Every structure is written in C-alpha cells, then in structure tokens.
Amino acid sequence: MRPTDHRLILESLGFRSARKLGAGINSTVYRLDEDRIIKIGSFNESEITRLKDLLDALGGSDLPFRIPRIFESGEVAGQSYTIERLIPGAALRHVFPTLSAAKQEGCIHGVARG
C-alpha cells in the first residue's frame, strides 16, 4: 500500500496530523497523540483478536516493561488498523540484552504464562 493511501485512511478516521514512526513487515505505525498510535497493515480480525487476548493476559503480569493495549480495531478501504497505547522508549529487542539474567528469565516466564 502506498503512503498516500495511508493518509486517506488516517484522514477518514479523523487523524489529520498523524506522524509516521516506522514500518515493519506487516504494518506501518503512525503516532496519533501523546498516548496513542495507529498501525495500518495486513492483518485480519482473528489475528487482532488473538493478539488482544494475549496482551490482555500479559497486562496482569509483573513484567519490567509496559505491555501494549489495543483500544480499537477495524478496517478502512480494505486495510486493517489497530489503535493502541503508545509505549515510549526503546524496542524490547534493544532493551532485553541489557537486563540482568533474572529479569530476562522473568520476562520469558511472564510471556510463557500468558
């Protein structure tokens, strides 16, 4: 999908000042405001439901980092989107190696319990 198509989707949802943060394999992420982002990409409703259930389960875990939260999901012009809580800071792949072995183990066990 071309970035101009994303602009049309963002505008149709009322987000005219969203700023692109980055893109991955299946989505492009835009910052909406101080607390929220929107991911626009190629995922379906069952994938979103499974992810939301996992994130909800992890939200009750005692982990040394914040867990994303999906506030809303839907589809516009054939593209799926999720509106999620902004998690400020560095990517977990950068932070994880800096944690002590005990905290790394706690993260792994927390995710496995979810």
Secondary structure as GFF3:
##gff-version 3
##sequence-region A 1 114
A	DSSP	alpha_helix	3	12	.	.	.	ID=ss1
A	DSSP	beta_strand	19	23	.	.	.	ID=ss2
A	DSSP	beta_strand	27	31	.	.	.	ID=ss3
A	DSSP	beta_strand	36	41	.	.	.	ID=ss4
A	DSSP	alpha_helix	45	59	.	.	.	ID=ss5
A	DSSP	beta_strand	70	76	.	.	.	ID=ss6
A	DSSP	beta_strand	79	85	.	.	.	ID=ss7
A	DSSP	alpha_helix	92	95	.	.	.	ID=ss8
A	DSSP	three_ten_helix	96	98	.	.	.	ID=ss9
A	DSSP	alpha_helix	101	113	.	.	.	ID=ss10
###
